[in-house]
Structure formats: C-alpha cells, structure tokens
Amino acid sequence: MRKFIRTLTAVLLCSLTLNIPLSHACEDGKALSTAIGKDAPSVEIVVREGKIAIYSQDERHALLQEIPYSTPGYANYASNALVQFEDMNFDGYMDLKIAASVGRANRYDDCWLWDTTSRKFVLHEALSQLASLVFNPESKTVRSYTHISASDSEEATYTWKNGKLSPIQRIERTASKDGKKLIEREYHPHEQGKLRLVREQEVSPEEAMRNQDEDV
C-alpha cells in the first residue's frame, strides 16, 4: 500500500508543479487548453463557479459543452489538482477527470470520457464509482484503492473490454476476530468473467503491507 500511496501522491504533486503529458491541471477561473486527439478538436476548458465550460480552439471559439461542477466540500488538494486531463481508457484521446469527493483517505472523481461519435465528453458511471484511481498506460490497467477503516481495505485492478471495465483482480483485507492479524481474500475472474475466491489467508500487518507493495 505504501508504494501505491506514494505513486498516487507523486501523480498529484506532479500535476501541481509540472506540465506533463499524463495530466494537465486547471485552476478555478483560468483556461486550460489541450488537443483531445487525432481527428478531435483542440479545446479550451474554463472552470467557473457552478460549471465547467468547454470551447473549441478554432476561430469561432464555439461553446461545445458545459458540465455542472461544484468544488468538493473537503478538498485537501490545491484547486488546480481538482480538474485534470488524462487518457483514462487508453484509446488515444484525452478524457476529463473532475474531483467529486476528496477526503482524508479516499478520492472520487467524475470521469468524463471523450466520445468520438458525439464529439463530447460523456460521464462513465462505473469508473466514477471507484476510489483513488491510478491509470497505467503501459499495462493499460486501472487500479483503485478504497480505505475502509484502520484495518480494512480493498484494492482492485481492471482492464477495458469493449468500452467496459473488466476486473482482473480484487484483494480484500479485513481484521481477524482477535484483531491481531488481517485476513486477505484474493479474487480472480473465471471463464464467465465473474470474480471467484482464489486465496484466503491470515497474515500479519507487516505481511499484508509487503503483499500490497508486491501487488502494485
């Protein structure tokens, strides 16, 4: 988990300080410009109170789309880390990630994917329900981590299949009855795609930490 948290923190910090291809950040009231991808428009996004306005960067500067938006009640990040561009489904087009809930342990984003048919960003409900997302363009996987309590957590890894998220691994960790150890349950998909339990074991907190580092 430490490696996972370090990775997540590094991504967030980079978005605050660097103009990196992976994720471009936008401050409230200021414009952010980016090229969506091949055969897609370059756009300018302006974050204002209550909405995000998306304009084309052609001569007409036409308004392409508006997305309702309000800053999360608790946001332990600077405002320019709350709205970001990132290719979240690895199709070569930049998508829009908007912070919906930023807590001390978990962060949830509204994930708007670029749709080549409508030429607009479309909210992906399933992706938006996952916590603390990290996207790996090399392995083309999506990882989520949900902190439930001091001892309980869940992490899951997904791939994209035909435009849908498909889980390839889920690991649940819960406290044992005596509270001294953790119970790890690992699930993998079977032939029909549903997850089945492949491993269950009692481990010490130190072993669980090592396992989390290896999973990442």
C-alpha positions in Angstrom: 0.0 0.0 0.0 2.9 2.4 0.7 4.1 2.1 -2.8 0.6 2.6 -4.1 0.1 5.7 -2.0 3.5 7.1 -3.0 2.6 6.6 -6.6 -0.8 8.4 -6.2 0.8 11.2 -4.3 3.5 11.6 -6.9 0.9 11.9 -9.7 -1.0 14.6 -7.7 2.1 16.6 -6.9 3.3 16.4 -10.5 0.0 17.8 -11.7 0.5 20.8 -9.3 4.0 21.6 -10.4 4.7 20.3 -13.9 3.1 20.5 -17.3 3.4 16.8 -18.0 1.6 14.9 -20.8 -0.1 12.5 -18.4 -2.3 15.0 -16.7 -2.8 18.7 -17.1 -4.4 20.7 -14.3 -6.7 23.7 -14.3 -7.1 26.4 -11.7 -10.5 27.8 -10.9 -11.4 30.7 -13.3 -8.5 30.1 -15.6 -8.4 28.4 -19.0 -6.7 25.1 -19.8 -6.0 24.2 -23.4 -5.3 20.7 -24.8 -5.5 18.7 -28.0 -8.0 15.9 -27.5 -6.5 13.5 -30.1 -6.5 12.6 -33.7 -9.5 13.9 -35.7 -10.8 15.6 -32.5 -10.8 19.3 -31.7 -8.4 21.1 -29.6 -10.3 22.6 -26.7 -10.1 25.2 -24.1 -11.7 24.5 -20.7 -12.7 27.2 -18.2 -13.6 26.3 -14.7 -16.1 28.7 -13.1 -18.4 28.6 -10.1 -21.1 26.0 -10.8 -19.9 24.8 -14.2 -17.0 23.8 -16.5 -17.2 25.4 -20.0 -15.6 23.6 -22.9 -14.8 25.7 -26.0 -13.3 24.8 -29.4 -10.0 26.5 -30.2 -10.9 27.3 -33.7 -11.6 30.8 -35.0 -15.3 30.7 -33.8 -14.3 29.6 -30.3 -17.7 27.9 -30.1 -19.0 26.5 -26.8 -19.0 22.7 -27.2 -20.3 21.6 -23.8 -21.0 22.7 -20.3 -20.6 20.4 -17.3 -22.2 21.2 -13.9 -19.5 21.4 -11.2 -19.1 22.4 -7.6 -15.9 22.2 -5.6 -15.9 19.3 -3.1 -16.8 20.3 0.5 -13.5 18.9 1.8 -10.6 19.3 -0.6 -7.2 18.5 0.8 -5.6 19.5 -2.5 -5.0 22.8 -4.2 -7.7 23.8 -6.6 -5.5 23.1 -9.7 -5.5 19.4 -8.8 -9.3 19.1 -8.9 -9.8 19.2 -12.7 -7.4 17.2 -14.9 -7.0 15.8 -18.4 -5.9 12.1 -18.7 -6.5 9.3 -21.1 -8.4 7.1 -18.8 -9.5 4.3 -21.2 -6.2 4.3 -23.3 -7.9 5.0 -26.6 -5.5 7.8 -27.6 -8.0 10.6 -26.6 -7.7 12.8 -23.6 -10.5 12.5 -21.1 -11.7 14.8 -18.3 -11.3 13.9 -14.6 -13.2 16.1 -12.2 -12.9 15.7 -8.4 -16.3 14.8 -6.9 -15.3 13.9 -3.3 -11.9 14.4 -1.8 -11.5 13.0 1.7 -8.6 12.3 4.0 -8.3 8.7 2.8 -10.3 8.3 -0.4 -10.8 10.5 -3.5 -13.6 10.0 -6.0 -13.6 11.6 -9.5 -16.3 12.1 -12.0 -14.8 10.6 -15.1 -15.9 12.1 -18.4 -14.6 10.1 -21.4 -14.2 11.6 -24.9 -16.8 10.1 -27.2 -15.7 10.2 -30.9 -19.3 9.9 -32.2 -20.9 12.7 -30.3 -17.6 14.6 -30.0 -18.3 15.4 -26.4 -17.3 14.2 -23.0 -19.6 11.5 -21.6 -19.8 10.6 -17.9 -18.7 7.0 -17.2 -20.7 5.9 -14.2 -18.8 2.7 -13.3 -15.4 4.4 -13.4 -16.7 7.3 -11.4 -17.7 5.0 -8.6 -14.2 3.8 -7.9 -11.9 5.4 -5.3 -8.4 6.8 -5.7 -7.8 5.9 -9.3 -4.4 5.3 -10.9 -4.2 4.7 -14.6 -1.2 2.8 -16.1 -0.9 3.5 -19.9 1.9 0.9 -20.2 -0.1 -2.1 -18.8 -3.4 -0.4 -19.8 -4.9 -1.1 -16.4 -6.9 0.9 -14.0 -6.3 0.4 -10.3 -8.5 1.6 -7.4 -7.8 1.6 -3.7 -10.5 2.0 -1.1 -9.6 2.7 2.6 -12.5 1.4 4.7 -11.1 1.5 8.2 -7.7 1.3 10.1 -7.6 -2.4 9.2 -10.0 -2.9 6.3 -9.3 -2.0 2.7 -10.0 -3.1 -0.8 -7.9 -2.8 -4.0 -8.9 -3.8 -7.5 -7.4 -3.8 -10.9 -9.3 -3.5 -14.2 -8.8 -3.6 -17.9 -11.0 -2.2 -20.7 -13.0 -4.6 -22.8 -15.4 -3.3 -25.5 -15.7 0.0 -23.7 -16.5 -1.6 -20.3 -14.3 -2.0 -17.2 -13.4 -5.7 -16.6 -11.9 -6.7 -13.3 -8.8 -8.9 -13.3 -8.0 -8.9 -9.6 -9.6 -7.8 -6.3 -8.0 -8.1 -2.9 -9.9 -7.5 0.3 -8.3 -7.1 3.7 -10.2 -7.3 7.0 -9.3 -7.7 10.6 -9.2 -11.2 12.1 -11.5 -11.9 15.0 -8.8 -11.3 17.6 -7.8 -8.1 15.9 -4.1 -9.1 15.8 -3.9 -10.2 12.2 -5.5 -9.5 8.8 -7.4 -11.8 6.6 -6.6 -11.4 2.9 -9.0 -12.6 0.3 -7.9 -12.5 -3.4 -10.4 -12.9 -6.3 -9.8 -13.5 -10.0 -12.3 -13.8 -12.8 -13.4 -17.2 -14.0 -14.3 -18.1 -17.6 -17.6 -16.2 -17.5 -15.9 -13.1 -16.1 -17.3 -13.2 -12.6 -14.8 -13.0 -9.7 -14.2 -16.1 -7.6 -12.1 -16.5 -4.5 -8.7 -18.0 -5.3 -6.9 -17.3 -2.0 -7.7 -16.7 1.6 -5.1 -16.5 4.3 -4.4 -14.9 7.7 -1.4 -12.6 7.7 0.3 -10.2 10.0 0.0 -6.5 9.2 3.6 -6.5 8.1 3.0 -9.3 5.7 -0.1 -7.5 4.4 2.0 -4.4 3.8 4.6 -6.4 1.8 1.8 -8.1 -0.2 0.4 -4.7 -1.1 3.7 -3.5 -2.3 4.1 -6.6 -4.4 0.6 -6.2 -5.9 1.5 -2.7 -7.1 
